[in-house]
Every structure is written in C-alpha cells, then in structure tokens.
Amino acid sequence: MSTKENLRAVNEADVKQAFTFTDEVVDNYPGRITGSESCRKAGQRVREEFEKFCDRGSVKAEEFIIHPGSFLKYIPGLVVVYFICAALLYFGYYWVAFAGLAIALFAFIAQFLFYWPLLDPLFPARKGFNISGSIEPEGEVRQQVIVSAHHDAAYVFHILDRLPKLYTPLMAIGVLLLVVATLVSLIAAIMSLFGALFPQWIAITLLVAGIFEIPFLFFTTSQVVPGAGDNMIAVAIAAGIGRIFGEAKAGATNPLNHTRLILASFDAEECGLRGARAYIRAHKEELLKTKTFVLNMDTIYQVKDLNFMDADLNSTVKLSREMAQQCIDIAGSMGYKAAMSRMSPGGGSTDAAAFGEAGIEATNLAAMSFNIKDFEQGFVYHTPRDLSKYIEPEAVEASLKVIRQYILEKDSPASQI
C-alpha cells in the first residue's frame, strides 16, 4: 500500500482544532495590527504551532521593516487636501489647487489600487515577522507547494461596519469627487492662461459636495477587528494541513515523494501585502529556481461561497487559472460547489497577488464573496463582529479536504511529467 493511501483523511477533530487555535489567538492577542506587540506574540504562537509538525529546525520567524500607518492612515489627509484645494480654486489659485489634487489622486491610486509603498517614508517604521516552516519529501525535491495565510488583523472599516449597504456608493462618490475636482482645477488653470474667468459657483459646488468626503475622515480609527475569519482560521487550517502531513511523516509513512510542503503565515497583509512581498524578496531565487505553487487562504466564512481566484489586487494581477480550476475540480469531486473568482476593483487583495506579481503560480482559496456589491447588513468582514461563531465548520472542513487532495495530486507522478 502506498504512503498516499496511508495518509489519513480530514476528520472532525481537525476542524475542532482549527477553531480552538483560532479562538486562542483571537482571545489572547487582541489588536493584532501589524507592528504591534500583540501581533508579534501571535506570530510567535503560530511559530510554536508550526514547530509541532514541520521538520525540525525548519520553522523560523523572519523580520522585515514596515510602516503600518502608510496603507490607510493617509486617507483623512486626502479629505483635508480636497477641501483646501476646493477653497484655493474659489480664490483663484488654480495651479496650486490642481497640483494638490493631482498629487492626492495619484497617492490614492498608488496606495489603494496597486498597494505601492509610496507613502511609507512618511510614517513610523515597525518590525513585522513572517512565520514559515517546511516538510521535506521522501525523495529529491522537484517542486514545492506553499500553503499560506496571514495572522495580522485589520482596522475596523467604519463605513462597512455601520453602513454596509452604502459602502459601495459612498466609496464611488468619494473617489469620483476627487477625480472631478482634479479635472475641474486643471480646466480652471488652463482657462487662466487665456484670461478666461472661472465660474466661482463651481468651486462652491465642490465645497458643498465635500460633505460626501466627511465619512472618510473616520474610514478607520484605532479600533482593530478580532480577525477570526480574516484571517486566523486560515492560519489554523494551514497548521491543520501541517498536522496531517507531519504526523504521517513522523509515523514513517511520508506521503510526499518529490514535493516540499511549506507552511507560511505572513504578517502585514492588511498593510498592503508587505509581509508576503518581504518573504518573496528574501526567497525569490529559491522560489523561482524550484517550481512553486502557492495556495493562499483568506476570508473563510461560508461553504456556499467557496471560490478560487484567477485575478487579484483589484483585478490588476493575474493568478494561476490552472491552479484555480484544479482546486475547483477537486472541490467538485468532493461534493462542494466552488467558483472561479477575481478580486473586483475596490475589493482589495490577498497575499496571493504578491506571488502573482513575481511570476509565481498562485491562487487564493476563499469562502466569501469578494464582490463589493454583495456587502450588506450582517457582514462581519473588517468589523468588530469578525468572530469564529460566524465561520461555518463546513467551510473549514472543505478547505482542509481540498488542500490535502491538491497537495497529493501535485505530488503524483502524472502531475510531474
């Protein structure tokens, strides 16, 4: 009998252990914003968990520098710039108004759409820690599968928390106003070159319309979500996969022939994928030298929403459609209906995008719709209600089963031909 046939199936205890570990971290390390002491301790706890199943000496915490405030804490500044520039427009300082609004718009696009570290130097530096460990195969390493998630938590998105049905239109209006104000100021500046008068009522209209920008002053505060579904349960699932394969190897029945299994828990995902990008910088040569497949997990809530991505980072980064389809087929063979998905513009990103940017095959497993049109009352993502009681055990079980089978199929001789 092959070692693969000896590999035990996912059981109820695995699901229960995932919830137990999730609740332990959420309860003991609240406020896991990246760079905080709470997040550092949570990462240390993840390291201890990985050490139970990964090869001896393979688990490590890798330090990197981040600027946590740079990702979202600039948004109130954009609101202030909007009002100042609208006032400058009224008083005839057209080119100054245009310059200020253009810089604000560029900063927003760079930070919010592409996650560029454009504003990092303006915010204090902190230390982040990525946790990873590996389980080596029986034979020569020909490829590797990374099962990853992130252990840091997000700031509460107050518009999403208090006004979920208005989140999409308010976001759209806020961005549109910034675009319109920038174009209007440019037109006013060009008119001034030809001595044409700019109607002051337009500047007054922009100032009055600025009431729609006010909610963005409080887009986030210092309140941090519990982060059970986003994303400690995914870290617990990664640990569960390590437990299944690690225990088999410890029992002298290593189920892996030529595939290295890497478990990774990234920090600073909620700070613009800074942790995953730091991991790639540190390991890029190895990641590109050895054929690598990344199965990332983010936002596990309901099994009916099981999906695998072929595009991420607001749909700007291509992921592996082949990987996503293979996972969908595996899910289907187990009786789960899974969909191909993409991160819609405005929906954000997952750590899978960092690997896609680097040309490494990756997909993201989620059990939540990423269509921002689906955001409605009762939504727990990025709210104080992100607790384990809102996570379906069936979604955790499905994730464990699909990932387990995906690893086995990738390690099969037919897959490596």
Secondary structure as UniProt FT lines:
FT   HELIX           3..6
FT   HELIX           12..28
FT   TURN            34..35
FT   HELIX           37..51
FT   TURN            52..53
FT   TURN            56..57
FT   STRAND          60..66
FT   HELIX           68..70
FT   TURN            71..74
FT   HELIX           75..90
FT   TURN            91..92
FT   HELIX           94..108
FT   HELIX           109..113
FT   TURN            118..119
FT   HELIX           120..122
FT   STRAND          126..135
FT   STRAND          143..150
FT   HELIX           158..162
FT   HELIX           164..166
FT   HELIX           167..193
FT   TURN            194..195
FT   HELIX           200..209
FT   HELIX           210..218
FT   HELIX           228..232
FT   HELIX           233..250
FT   TURN            251..252
FT   STRAND          259..266
FT   HELIX           269..271
FT   HELIX           274..289
FT   STRAND          291..300
FT   HELIX           303..305
FT   STRAND          306..312
FT   TURN            313..316
FT   STRAND          317..318
FT   HELIX           321..333
FT   TURN            334..335
FT   STRAND          339..342
FT   TURN            345..346
FT   HELIX           352..357
FT   TURN            358..359
FT   STRAND          361..367
FT   HELIX           372..374
FT   TURN            377..378
FT   TURN            381..382
FT   TURN            384..385
FT   HELIX           388..390
FT   HELIX           393..411
FT   HELIX           413..416
//
